[in-house]
Amino acid sequence: MKVELVTNLKRQATKILADLHLSKEPILITEHGQPSAYLVDVQDYEFMQRRLELLEGLSRGERAVLEGRTYSQSEAREKMCKWLK
């Protein structure tokens, strides 16, 4: 992973962004030697957000199963029919 100082980002934003778009590799931005932020390509960020939403949905489903909040197939069909009308 590439690391850039925040001062370099301020001075060379256009070049750093161009490199980011070419490499698709996230860039760690540091301030005073400490990690401050990650700079990522927009498409990569949106992909990560969709993946996170999917994982959160799976987690909610697993939790529902563990807590016994499930429906039989006929109950689910009945609820979906009502919902789809």
Summary of the structure (lengths in Angstrom):
residues: 85
radius of gyration: 22.0
end to end distance: 51.0
largest distance: 62.9
contacts: 176
relative contact order: 0.10
helix: 64%
strand: 18%
